[in-house]
């Protein structure tokens, strides 16, 4: 039973820290939570817009590539 005093000290420490935590007011107010939520929403909107733009530009790039290849192939067929 050499560890019994250690367990008692740890238990007392945990009990004291728990009581101090419950006495402290919450650190974050609802205003900062709303602000964080707005930032998260804006970041999500920006990400979706960026992905949409990059997807559209790659589709546009493929169409342009297809038109250039088609013109190139039509140009080779004409003597």
C-alpha angles and dihedrals in degrees: 000000000000091000096057095091089048091053091048092052092047091049092051091047092051092048092050094046090048092053092048091050093053092050095054119089117241111277097218122059125211090254092062091046090053090048091050090049091051091050091049092049092049091049090051091050091049091050093050091048091049093049091047092051093047092048091049092048092050091050089048090048092052091049091050091047090050092050092049092049091047091051090047092051092046090049092054092051094055113082 
